[in-house]
Amino acid sequence: MREETHSIPSPGFSPLSGAFIRYVLAPLLLCFSGFHTTDFLVGGLYTWPEVSRVLVLNLAILIFSYEFVYKDFIFRYKSGSGFHPLRGVAYTCLFPYMVGSVPLLILITRFS
């Protein structure tokens, strides 16, 4: 006997909102986070309020990336499709995070 599983998306979450999160919201948030984390690391002001702010920002970004991007890629691309969800997370989250860091690093190397 073959058991079929049907996944029912949560109410209020349409494919359009999933695409908006993956291709617009996630890259913008990750660019913002990458810029501010690099600013913190290069700035040299390591007070407890600054450290806690950056830790909370990065923890929130990790949770966001897992809950809304990684799980969405798992839901959309089944295991037989040849697409690995971590690859999608790298394109959607990791590269924008690095792109957010690059302008600050270029400014620092140019003017120091």
MOPAC internal coordinates of N, CA, C and O (Angstrom, degrees):
PM7 1SCF
backbone

  N    0.0000 0     0.00 0     0.00 0    0    0    0
  C    1.4308 1     0.00 0     0.00 0    1    0    0
  C    1.5262 1   108.09 1     0.00 0    2    1    0
  O    1.2310 1   120.92 1   -48.14 1    3    2    1
  N    1.3158 1   115.84 1   131.86 1    3    2    1
  C    1.4507 1   121.49 1  -178.46 1    5    3    2
  C    1.5241 1   109.53 1   -96.07 1    6    5    3
  O    1.2310 1   121.44 1   -51.35 1    7    6    5
  N    1.2980 1   114.86 1   128.65 1    7    6    5
  C    1.4607 1   119.31 1  -179.37 1    9    7    6
  C    1.5303 1   108.69 1   -96.63 1   10    9    7
  O    1.2310 1   120.62 1   -52.91 1   11   10    9
  N    1.3092 1   116.42 1   127.09 1   11   10    9
  C    1.4543 1   120.71 1   179.06 1   13   11   10
  C    1.5148 1   109.65 1  -104.15 1   14   13   11
  O    1.2310 1   121.65 1   -41.50 1   15   14   13
  N    1.2881 1   114.45 1   138.50 1   15   14   13
  C    1.4637 1   119.08 1   176.62 1   17   15   14
  C    1.5148 1   107.95 1  -114.37 1   18   17   15
  O    1.2310 1   121.03 1   -45.17 1   19   18   17
  N    1.2775 1   115.63 1   134.83 1   19   18   17
  C    1.4524 1   121.57 1   177.62 1   21   19   18
  C    1.5125 1   107.57 1  -117.10 1   22   21   19
  O    1.2310 1   121.12 1   -53.94 1   23   22   21
  N    1.3152 1   115.47 1   126.06 1   23   22   21
  C    1.4590 1   118.30 1   177.04 1   25   23   22
  C    1.5193 1   108.46 1   -98.95 1   26   25   23
  O    1.2310 1   121.53 1   -50.56 1   27   26   25
  N    1.2829 1   114.67 1   129.44 1   27   26   25
  C    1.4548 1   120.86 1  -179.65 1   29   27   26
  C    1.5175 1   107.81 1  -107.09 1   30   29   27
  O    1.2310 1   119.84 1   -61.66 1   31   30   29
  N    1.3294 1   117.92 1   118.34 1   31   30   29
  C    1.4573 1   118.60 1   179.55 1   33   31   30
  C    1.5181 1   110.68 1   -65.39 1   34   33   31
  O    1.2310 1   121.35 1   -28.02 1   35   34   33
  N    1.3184 1   115.03 1   151.98 1   35   34   33
  C    1.4584 1   119.56 1  -179.10 1   37   35   34
  C    1.5222 1   110.34 1   -67.07 1   38   37   35
  O    1.2310 1   119.89 1   -28.61 1   39   38   37
  N    1.3194 1   117.82 1   151.39 1   39   38   37
  C    1.4533 1   120.16 1   179.93 1   41   39   38
  C    1.5231 1   110.65 1   -64.36 1   42   41   39
  O    1.2310 1   121.41 1   -40.59 1   43   42   41
  N    1.3072 1   114.90 1   139.41 1   43   42   41
  C    1.4524 1   120.36 1   178.95 1   45   43   42
  C    1.5134 1   113.16 1    88.22 1   46   45   43
  O    1.2310 1   119.28 1   178.63 1   47   46   45
  N    1.3228 1   118.98 1    -1.37 1   47   46   45
  C    1.4566 1   121.75 1  -179.53 1   49   47   46
  C    1.5215 1   107.65 1  -113.74 1   50   49   47
  O    1.2310 1   120.72 1   -78.30 1   51   50   49
  N    1.3021 1   116.23 1   101.70 1   51   50   49
  C    1.4583 1   121.04 1  -179.22 1   53   51   50
  C    1.5257 1   109.68 1  -101.11 1   54   53   51
  O    1.2310 1   120.05 1   -13.47 1   55   54   53
  N    1.3177 1   117.50 1   166.53 1   55   54   53
  C    1.4646 1   119.83 1   176.37 1   57   55   54
  C    1.5265 1   112.10 1   -59.75 1   58   57   55
  O    1.2310 1   120.42 1   148.50 1   59   58   57
  N    1.3243 1   116.80 1   -31.50 1   59   58   57
  C    1.4569 1   119.93 1   179.01 1   61   59   58
  C    1.5195 1   111.12 1   -67.41 1   62   61   59
  O    1.2310 1   120.18 1   139.13 1   63   62   61
  N    1.3222 1   117.27 1   -40.87 1   63   62   61
  C    1.4579 1   119.07 1   178.77 1   65   63   62
  C    1.5260 1   110.74 1   -69.80 1   66   65   63
  O    1.2310 1   119.70 1   146.91 1   67   66   65
  N    1.3281 1   118.18 1   -33.09 1   67   66   65
  C    1.4656 1   120.90 1   175.27 1   69   67   66
  C    1.5158 1   111.47 1   -64.51 1   70   69   67
  O    1.2310 1   120.29 1   138.40 1   71   70   69
  N    1.3189 1   117.04 1   -41.60 1   71   70   69
  C    1.4648 1   120.54 1   177.50 1   73   71   70
  C    1.5234 1   110.72 1   -66.75 1   74   73   71
  O    1.2310 1   119.95 1   141.58 1   75   74   73
  N    1.3222 1   117.70 1   -38.42 1   75   74   73
  C    1.4653 1   121.07 1   177.88 1   77   75   74
  C    1.5287 1   110.19 1   -62.48 1   78   77   75
  O    1.2310 1   120.25 1   137.36 1   79   78   77
  N    1.3152 1   117.13 1   -42.64 1   79   78   77
  C    1.4623 1   120.59 1   179.17 1   81   79   78
  C    1.5259 1   110.39 1   -64.90 1   82   81   79
  O    1.2310 1   120.36 1   134.19 1   83   82   81
  N    1.3443 1   116.92 1   -45.81 1   83   82   81
  C    1.4673 1   120.61 1  -176.37 1   85   83   82
  C    1.5063 1   113.46 1   -68.48 1   86   85   83
  O    1.2310 1   119.71 1   138.34 1   87   86   85
  N    1.3225 1   118.16 1   -41.66 1   87   86   85
  C    1.4658 1   120.19 1  -169.42 1   89   87   86
  C    1.5178 1   114.73 1  -105.14 1   90   89   87
  O    1.2310 1   119.27 1   169.02 1   91   90   89
  N    1.3274 1   118.99 1   -10.98 1   91   90   89
  C    1.4603 1   120.66 1   179.71 1   93   91   90
  C    1.5277 1   110.65 1  -122.06 1   94   93   91
  O    1.2310 1   120.28 1   120.20 1   95   94   93
  N    1.3098 1   117.07 1   -59.80 1   95   94   93
  C    1.4565 1   121.23 1  -172.63 1   97   95   94
  C    1.5308 1   112.33 1   -68.49 1   98   97   95
  O    1.2310 1   119.70 1   132.45 1   99   98   97
  N    1.3199 1   118.18 1   -47.55 1   99   98   97
  C    1.4681 1   121.04 1  -177.84 1  101   99   98
  C    1.5303 1   111.94 1   -61.76 1  102  101   99
  O    1.2310 1   118.79 1   131.05 1  103  102  101
  N    1.3416 1   119.92 1   -48.95 1  103  102  101
  C    1.4716 1   117.87 1   178.71 1  105  103  102
  C    1.5315 1   113.18 1   -61.95 1  106  105  103
  O    1.2310 1   119.91 1   142.06 1  107  106  105
  N    1.3253 1   117.79 1   -37.94 1  107  106  105
  C    1.4662 1   119.22 1   178.83 1  109  107  106
  C    1.5275 1   111.44 1   -65.54 1  110  109  107
  O    1.2310 1   120.28 1   134.61 1  111  110  109
  N    1.3260 1   117.07 1   -45.39 1  111  110  109
  C    1.4637 1   120.30 1   178.63 1  113  111  110
  C    1.5271 1   111.97 1   -63.75 1  114  113  111
  O    1.2310 1   120.44 1   140.66 1  115  114  113
  N    1.3139 1   116.76 1   -39.34 1  115  114  113
  C    1.4587 1   119.87 1  -179.28 1  117  115  114
  C    1.5218 1   111.71 1   -71.52 1  118  117  115
  O    1.2310 1   119.41 1   144.49 1  119  118  117
  N    1.3307 1   118.72 1   -35.51 1  119  118  117
  C    1.4723 1   120.65 1   174.09 1  121  119  118
  C    1.5260 1   110.17 1   -62.61 1  122  121  119
  O    1.2310 1   120.49 1   135.35 1  123  122  121
  N    1.3074 1   116.67 1   -44.65 1  123  122  121
  C    1.4616 1   122.16 1   177.78 1  125  123  122
  C    1.5290 1   110.71 1   -59.68 1  126  125  123
  O    1.2310 1   120.51 1   133.98 1  127  126  125
  N    1.3072 1   116.64 1   -46.02 1  127  126  125
  C    1.4561 1   120.97 1  -178.94 1  129  127  126
  C    1.5254 1   111.67 1   -66.51 1  130  129  127
  O    1.2310 1   120.32 1   137.70 1  131  130  129
  N    1.3161 1   116.99 1   -42.30 1  131  130  129
  C    1.4676 1   120.31 1   178.43 1  133  131  130
  C    1.5131 1   112.17 1   -62.19 1  134  133  131
  O    1.2310 1   120.58 1   139.23 1  135  134  133
  N    1.3343 1   116.50 1   -40.77 1  135  134  133
  C    1.4600 1   120.49 1   179.13 1  137  135  134
  C    1.5218 1   110.74 1   -64.02 1  138  137  135
  O    1.2310 1   119.97 1   133.03 1  139  138  137
  N    1.3188 1   117.66 1   -46.97 1  139  138  137
  C    1.4614 1   120.69 1  -176.51 1  141  139  138
  C    1.5303 1   112.37 1   -72.26 1  142  141  139
  O    1.2310 1   119.62 1   146.79 1  143  142  141
  N    1.3106 1   118.34 1   -33.21 1  143  142  141
  C    1.4641 1   120.07 1   175.91 1  145  143  142
  C    1.5194 1   110.42 1   -67.28 1  146  145  143
  O    1.2310 1   119.99 1   137.17 1  147  146  145
  N    1.3165 1   117.62 1   -42.83 1  147  146  145
  C    1.4629 1   121.07 1   177.79 1  149  147  146
  C    1.5209 1   110.82 1   -65.78 1  150  149  147
  O    1.2310 1   120.37 1   140.50 1  151  150  149
  N    1.3172 1   116.90 1   -39.50 1  151  150  149
  C    1.4597 1   120.65 1   176.62 1  153  151  150
  C    1.5231 1   110.69 1   -60.31 1  154  153  151
  O    1.2310 1   120.27 1   138.69 1  155  154  153
  N    1.3066 1   117.10 1   -41.31 1  155  154  153
  C    1.4637 1   121.28 1   177.94 1  157  155  154
  C    1.5252 1   110.85 1   -64.72 1  158  157  155
  O    1.2310 1   120.20 1   132.54 1  159  158  157
  N    1.3402 1   117.23 1   -47.46 1  159  158  157
  C    1.4544 1   120.48 1  -176.35 1  161  159  158
  C    1.5285 1   112.19 1   -65.90 1  162  161  159
  O    1.2310 1   120.12 1   142.55 1  163  162  161
  N    1.3070 1   117.38 1   -37.45 1  163  162  161
  C    1.4529 1   121.50 1  -177.46 1  165  163  162
  C    1.5282 1   111.45 1   -84.51 1  166  165  163
  O    1.2310 1   120.55 1   151.26 1  167  166  165
  N    1.3225 1   116.55 1   -28.74 1  167  166  165
  C    1.4564 1   120.59 1  -175.66 1  169  167  166
  C    1.5067 1   114.63 1   -63.99 1  170  169  167
  O    1.2310 1   119.46 1   145.63 1  171  170  169
  N    1.3122 1   118.63 1   -34.37 1  171  170  169
  C    1.4387 1   122.18 1   177.33 1  173  171  170
  C    1.5206 1   115.11 1    83.68 1  174  173  171
  O    1.2310 1   119.31 1  -173.42 1  175  174  173
  N    1.3129 1   118.92 1     6.58 1  175  174  173
  C    1.4581 1   121.98 1   178.04 1  177  175  174
  C    1.5251 1   107.87 1   -97.15 1  178  177  175
  O    1.2310 1   120.83 1   -89.10 1  179  178  177
  N    1.3180 1   116.01 1    90.90 1  179  178  177
  C    1.4491 1   121.36 1  -173.92 1  181  179  178
  C    1.5199 1   111.38 1  -102.31 1  182  181  179
  O    1.2310 1   120.34 1  -115.64 1  183  182  181
  N    1.3013 1   116.96 1    64.36 1  183  182  181
  C    1.4540 1   121.04 1   175.36 1  185  183  182
  C    1.5244 1   108.62 1   -90.42 1  186  185  183
  O    1.2310 1   120.67 1   -17.96 1  187  186  185
  N    1.3251 1   116.33 1   162.04 1  187  186  185
  C    1.4546 1   119.66 1  -178.07 1  189  187  186
  C    1.5281 1   112.35 1   -60.70 1  190  189  187
  O    1.2310 1   118.30 1   138.09 1  191  190  189
  N    1.3420 1   120.85 1   -41.91 1  191  190  189
  C    1.4664 1   118.40 1   178.19 1  193  191  190
  C    1.5365 1   113.20 1   -62.19 1  194  193  191
  O    1.2310 1   120.29 1   142.26 1  195  194  193
  N    1.3249 1   117.05 1   -37.74 1  195  194  193
  C    1.4671 1   119.41 1   178.27 1  197  195  194
  C    1.5233 1   111.52 1   -69.32 1  198  197  195
  O    1.2310 1   120.55 1   137.24 1  199  198  197
  N    1.3203 1   116.56 1   -42.76 1  199  198  197
  C    1.4694 1   120.75 1   179.47 1  201  199  198
  C    1.5216 1   109.93 1   -62.21 1  202  201  199
  O    1.2310 1   120.37 1   134.62 1  203  202  201
  N    1.3188 1   116.90 1   -45.38 1  203  202  201
  C    1.4651 1   119.35 1  -178.87 1  205  203  202
  C    1.5250 1   111.11 1   -66.34 1  206  205  203
  O    1.2310 1   119.73 1   143.97 1  207  206  205
  N    1.3218 1   118.12 1   -36.03 1  207  206  205
  C    1.4606 1   121.06 1   178.39 1  209  207  206
  C    1.5217 1   111.00 1   -63.88 1  210  209  207
  O    1.2310 1   120.12 1   136.61 1  211  210  209
  N    1.3247 1   117.38 1   -43.39 1  211  210  209
  C    1.4681 1   120.74 1  -179.64 1  213  211  210
  C    1.5283 1   110.38 1   -70.33 1  214  213  211
  O    1.2310 1   120.08 1   141.35 1  215  214  213
  N    1.3281 1   117.44 1   -38.65 1  215  214  213
  C    1.4678 1   119.70 1   177.34 1  217  215  214
  C    1.5244 1   111.43 1   -62.71 1  218  217  215
  O    1.2310 1   120.56 1   135.74 1  219  218  217
  N    1.3246 1   116.54 1   -44.26 1  219  218  217
  C    1.4671 1   120.04 1   179.57 1  221  219  218
  C    1.5276 1   110.43 1   -66.50 1  222  221  219
  O    1.2310 1   120.11 1   140.15 1  223  222  221
  N    1.3227 1   117.40 1   -39.85 1  223  222  221
  C    1.4644 1   120.45 1   177.95 1  225  223  222
  C    1.5226 1   110.71 1   -60.82 1  226  225  223
  O    1.2310 1   120.00 1   133.22 1  227  226  225
  N    1.3204 1   117.61 1   -46.78 1  227  226  225
  C    1.4647 1   120.40 1  -179.00 1  229  227  226
  C    1.5219 1   112.28 1   -69.90 1  230  229  227
  O    1.2310 1   120.21 1   144.95 1  231  230  229
  N    1.3290 1   117.20 1   -35.05 1  231  230  229
  C    1.4609 1   119.60 1   175.54 1  233  231  230
  C    1.5277 1   110.86 1   -65.56 1  234  233  231
  O    1.2310 1   120.49 1   138.44 1  235  234  233
  N    1.3209 1   116.67 1   -41.56 1  235  234  233
  C    1.4638 1   120.34 1   177.63 1  237  235  234
  C    1.5275 1   111.26 1   -63.54 1  238  237  235
  O    1.2310 1   120.36 1   141.02 1  239  238  237
  N    1.3122 1   116.91 1   -38.98 1  239  238  237
  C    1.4686 1   120.73 1   178.79 1  241  239  238
  C    1.5289 1   110.22 1   -67.21 1  242  241  239
  O    1.2310 1   119.74 1   140.53 1  243  242  241
  N    1.3279 1   118.10 1   -39.47 1  243  242  241
  C    1.4614 1   120.52 1   176.96 1  245  243  242
  C    1.5240 1   111.58 1   -63.07 1  246  245  243
  O    1.2310 1   120.56 1   136.16 1  247  246  245
  N    1.3256 1   116.53 1   -43.84 1  247  246  245
  C    1.4612 1   120.46 1   178.59 1  249  247  246
  C    1.5228 1   110.62 1   -64.53 1  250  249  247
  O    1.2310 1   120.33 1   135.62 1  251  250  249
  N    1.3266 1   116.97 1   -44.38 1  251  250  249
  C    1.4648 1   121.68 1   178.27 1  253  251  250
  C    1.5275 1   110.57 1   -59.53 1  254  253  251
  O    1.2310 1   120.71 1   133.48 1  255  254  253
  N    1.3271 1   116.24 1   -46.52 1  255  254  253
  C    1.4671 1   120.01 1  -178.73 1  257  255  254
  C    1.5190 1   111.57 1   -62.53 1  258  257  255
  O    1.2310 1   120.32 1   140.38 1  259  258  257
  N    1.3219 1   117.00 1   -39.62 1  259  258  257
  C    1.4585 1   119.89 1   179.80 1  261  259  258
  C    1.5241 1   111.32 1   -71.45 1  262  261  259
  O    1.2310 1   120.26 1   129.92 1  263  262  261
  N    1.3093 1   117.11 1   -50.08 1  263  262  261
  C    1.4659 1   121.08 1  -173.04 1  265  263  262
  C    1.5276 1   113.26 1   -70.03 1  266  265  263
  O    1.2310 1   120.21 1   137.61 1  267  266  265
  N    1.3091 1   117.21 1   -42.39 1  267  266  265
  C    1.4555 1   119.39 1  -171.48 1  269  267  266
  C    1.5184 1   114.62 1  -103.23 1  270  269  267
  O    1.2310 1   119.59 1   155.04 1  271  270  269
  N    1.3099 1   118.38 1   -24.96 1  271  270  269
  C    1.4634 1   119.67 1  -177.94 1  273  271  270
  C    1.5265 1   110.48 1  -102.87 1  274  273  271
  O    1.2310 1   120.16 1   124.00 1  275  274  273
  N    1.3249 1   117.29 1   -56.00 1  275  274  273
  C    1.4680 1   120.31 1  -177.21 1  277  275  274
  C    1.5235 1   111.90 1   -62.27 1  278  277  275
  O    1.2310 1   120.26 1   132.18 1  279  278  277
  N    1.3271 1   117.10 1   -47.82 1  279  278  277
  C    1.4636 1   119.67 1  -179.92 1  281  279  278
  C    1.5258 1   111.74 1   -64.70 1  282  281  279
  O    1.2310 1   120.16 1   146.34 1  283  282  281
  N    1.3319 1   117.30 1   -33.66 1  283  282  281
  C    1.4613 1   120.12 1   177.40 1  285  283  282
  C    1.5254 1   110.56 1   -67.39 1  286  285  283
  O    1.2310 1   119.98 1   139.76 1  287  286  285
  N    1.3306 1   117.64 1   -40.24 1  287  286  285
  C    1.4615 1   120.07 1   176.77 1  289  287  286
  C    1.5239 1   111.16 1   -65.52 1  290  289  287
  O    1.2310 1   120.04 1   142.32 1  291  290  289
  N    1.3221 1   117.53 1   -37.68 1  291  290  289
  C    1.4671 1   119.98 1   176.61 1  293  291  290
  C    1.5226 1   110.68 1   -63.72 1  294  293  291
  O    1.2310 1   120.78 1   138.42 1  295  294  293
  N    1.3235 1   116.12 1   -41.58 1  295  294  293
  C    1.4561 1   120.94 1  -179.31 1  297  295  294
  C    1.5281 1   111.42 1   -66.72 1  298  297  295
  O    1.2310 1   120.23 1   139.20 1  299  298  297
  N    1.3156 1   117.16 1   -40.80 1  299  298  297
  C    1.4710 1   120.44 1  -174.73 1  301  299  298
  C    1.5239 1   113.70 1   -78.86 1  302  301  299
  O    1.2310 1   120.29 1   140.51 1  303  302  301
  N    1.3228 1   117.06 1   -39.49 1  303  302  301
  C    1.4615 1   120.59 1  -175.61 1  305  303  302
  C    1.5144 1   108.77 1  -112.76 1  306  305  303
  O    1.2310 1   120.83 1   -70.76 1  307  306  305
  N    1.2961 1   116.01 1   109.24 1  307  306  305
  C    1.4590 1   121.50 1  -179.78 1  309  307  306
  C    1.5223 1   109.76 1   -71.63 1  310  309  307
  O    1.2310 1   120.16 1   -11.01 1  311  310  309
  N    1.3097 1   117.30 1   168.99 1  311  310  309
  C    1.4642 1   121.99 1  -173.67 1  313  311  310
  C    1.5304 1   113.42 1   -64.29 1  314  313  311
  O    1.2310 1   119.34 1   155.07 1  315  314  313
  N    1.2999 1   118.86 1   -24.93 1  315  314  313
  C    1.4567 1   120.87 1  -178.29 1  317  315  314
  C    1.5137 1   115.02 1   -84.17 1  318  317  315
  O    1.2310 1   119.83 1   177.83 1  319  318  317
  N    1.3274 1   117.93 1    -2.17 1  319  318  317
  C    1.4652 1   119.68 1  -174.74 1  321  319  318
  C    1.5149 1   113.55 1   -81.56 1  322  321  319
  O    1.2310 1   119.42 1   165.89 1  323  322  321
  N    1.3267 1   118.72 1   -14.11 1  323  322  321
  C    1.4557 1   121.01 1  -179.50 1  325  323  322
  C    1.5222 1   113.31 1    86.12 1  326  325  323
  O    1.2310 1   119.76 1  -179.64 1  327  326  325
  N    1.3025 1   118.07 1     0.36 1  327  326  325
  C    1.4641 1   122.67 1   178.80 1  329  327  326
  C    1.5169 1   108.56 1  -103.68 1  330  329  327
  O    1.2310 1   120.26 1   -56.43 1  331  330  329
  N    1.3077 1   117.11 1   123.57 1  331  330  329
  C    1.4584 1   120.72 1  -179.68 1  333  331  330
  C    1.5264 1   109.36 1   -93.32 1  334  333  331
  O    1.2310 1   119.41 1   -47.51 1  335  334  333
  N    1.3310 1   118.73 1   132.49 1  335  334  333
  C    1.4677 1   121.48 1  -176.91 1  337  335  334
  C    1.5270 1   113.66 1   -60.00 1  338  337  335
  O    1.2310 1   119.64 1   149.11 1  339  338  337
  N    1.3268 1   118.29 1   -30.89 1  339  338  337
  C    1.4647 1   119.51 1   178.86 1  341  339  338
  C    1.5263 1   111.88 1   -66.15 1  342  341  339
  O    1.2310 1   120.97 1   151.07 1  343  342  341
  N    1.3009 1   115.74 1   -28.93 1  343  342  341
  C    1.4629 1   119.72 1   176.06 1  345  343  342
  C    1.5297 1   110.29 1   -65.56 1  346  345  343
  O    1.2310 1   120.58 1   138.30 1  347  346  345
  N    1.3143 1   116.50 1   -41.70 1  347  346  345
  C    1.4539 1   120.65 1   176.31 1  349  347  346
  C    1.5125 1   112.91 1   -65.10 1  350  349  347
  O    1.2310 1   120.75 1   142.40 1  351  350  349
  N    1.3344 1   116.17 1   -37.60 1  351  350  349
  C    1.4637 1   120.31 1   177.63 1  353  351  350
  C    1.5263 1   109.97 1   -66.25 1  354  353  351
  O    1.2310 1   120.18 1   142.41 1  355  354  353
  N    1.3184 1   117.26 1   -37.59 1  355  354  353
  C    1.4652 1   119.93 1   178.16 1  357  355  354
  C    1.5241 1   110.62 1   -62.77 1  358  357  355
  O    1.2310 1   120.25 1   135.13 1  359  358  357
  N    1.3275 1   117.12 1   -44.87 1  359  358  357
  C    1.4683 1   120.03 1  -179.50 1  361  359  358
  C    1.5220 1   112.04 1   -70.36 1  362  361  359
  O    1.2310 1   120.17 1   144.75 1  363  362  361
  N    1.3168 1   117.28 1   -35.25 1  363  362  361
  C    1.4565 1   121.03 1  -175.29 1  365  363  362
  C    1.5204 1   112.58 1   -86.65 1  366  365  363
  O    1.2310 1   119.98 1   148.27 1  367  366  365
  N    1.3217 1   117.64 1   -31.73 1  367  366  365
  C    1.4727 1   120.14 1  -172.36 1  369  367  366
  C    1.5286 1   113.69 1  -117.92 1  370  369  367
  O    1.2310 1   119.80 1   132.53 1  371  370  369
  N    1.3159 1   117.98 1   -47.47 1  371  370  369
  C    1.4565 1   120.10 1  -173.50 1  373  371  370
  C    1.5308 1   112.34 1   -70.05 1  374  373  371
  O    1.2310 1   119.79 1   133.46 1  375  374  373
  N    1.3169 1   118.01 1   -46.54 1  375  374  373
  C    1.4592 1   120.36 1  -179.89 1  377  375  374
  C    1.5309 1   112.48 1   -64.39 1  378  377  375
  O    1.2310 1   118.78 1   136.69 1  379  378  377
  N    1.3421 1   119.93 1   -43.31 1  379  378  377
  C    1.4653 1   118.34 1   175.39 1  381  379  378
  C    1.5309 1   112.89 1   -62.91 1  382  381  379
  O    1.2310 1   119.93 1   146.56 1  383  382  381
  N    1.3275 1   117.73 1   -33.44 1  383  382  381
  C    1.4633 1   120.60 1   176.78 1  385  383  382
  C    1.5254 1   110.01 1   -61.97 1  386  385  383
  O    1.2310 1   120.60 1   136.11 1  387  386  385
  N    1.3219 1   116.46 1   -43.89 1  387  386  385
  C    1.4667 1   120.49 1   178.43 1  389  387  386
  C    1.5220 1   111.28 1   -68.88 1  390  389  387
  O    1.2310 1   120.16 1   142.45 1  391  390  389
  N    1.3233 1   117.31 1   -37.55 1  391  390  389
  C    1.4650 1   120.84 1   178.26 1  393  391  390
  C    1.5211 1   110.42 1   -64.11 1  394  393  391
  O    1.2310 1   119.64 1   146.71 1  395  394  393
  N    1.3216 1   118.29 1   -33.29 1  395  394  393
  C    1.4531 1   121.19 1   175.76 1  397  395  394
  C    1.5152 1   112.65 1   -68.54 1  398  397  395
  O    1.2310 1   119.98 1   153.20 1  399  398  397
  N    1.3182 1   117.65 1   -26.80 1  399  398  397
  C    1.4579 1   122.02 1  -179.66 1  401  399  398
  C    1.5230 1   112.78 1   -83.14 1  402  401  399
  O    1.2310 1   119.98 1   148.94 1  403  402  401
  N    1.2969 1   117.65 1   -31.06 1  403  402  401
  C    1.4601 1   122.24 1  -172.38 1  405  403  402
  C    1.5330 1   113.63 1   -61.14 1  406  405  403
  O    1.2310 1   118.14 1   134.08 1  407  406  405
  N    1.3429 1   121.15 1   -45.92 1  407  406  405
  C    1.4784 1   118.34 1  -178.28 1  409  407  406
  C    1.5234 1   112.97 1   -59.54 1  410  409  407
  O    1.2310 1   120.04 1   141.09 1  411  410  409
  N    1.3053 1   117.54 1   -38.91 1  411  410  409
  C    1.4580 1   120.38 1   178.95 1  413  411  410
  C    1.5248 1   110.84 1   -67.39 1  414  413  411
  O    1.2310 1   120.31 1   139.31 1  415  414  413
  N    1.3196 1   117.02 1   -40.69 1  415  414  413
  C    1.4758 1   120.06 1   178.34 1  417  415  414
  C    1.5193 1   110.77 1   -65.60 1  418  417  415
  O    1.2310 1   119.90 1   142.47 1  419  418  417
  N    1.3172 1   117.79 1   -37.53 1  419  418  417
  C    1.4788 1   120.74 1   177.80 1  421  419  418
  C    1.5223 1   109.97 1   -65.47 1  422  421  419
  O    1.2310 1   120.15 1   136.34 1  423  422  421
  N    1.3143 1   117.33 1   -43.66 1  423  422  421
  C    1.4620 1   120.15 1   178.20 1  425  423  422
  C    1.5289 1   111.83 1   -62.41 1  426  425  423
  O    1.2310 1   120.23 1   140.16 1  427  426  425
  N    1.3083 1   117.17 1   -39.84 1  427  426  425
  C    1.4633 1   120.93 1  -178.82 1  429  427  426
  C    1.5280 1   110.24 1   -66.89 1  430  429  427
  O    1.2310 1   119.94 1   134.88 1  431  430  429
  N    1.3136 1   117.73 1   -45.12 1  431  430  429
  C    1.4660 1   119.99 1  -178.32 1  433  431  430
  C    1.5200 1   111.02 1   -70.54 1  434  433  431
  O    1.2310 1   119.62 1   149.82 1  435  434  433
  N    1.3067 1   118.33 1   -30.18 1  435  434  433
  C    1.4527 1   120.71 1  -178.24 1  437  435  434
  C    1.5202 1   111.55 1   -75.18 1  438  437  435
  O    1.2310 1   119.69 1   141.44 1  439  438  437
  N    1.3249 1   118.19 1   -38.56 1  439  438  437
  C    1.4495 1   121.33 1  -173.39 1  441  439  438
  C    1.5295 1   114.14 1  -105.47 1  442  441  439
  O    1.2310 1   119.67 1  -166.76 1  443  442  441
  N    1.3009 1   118.24 1    13.24 1  443  442  441
  C    1.4710 1   117.87 1   177.89 1  445  443  442
  C    1.5166 1   111.03 1  -109.74 1  446  445  443
  O    1.2310 1   120.10 1   180.00 1  447  446  445

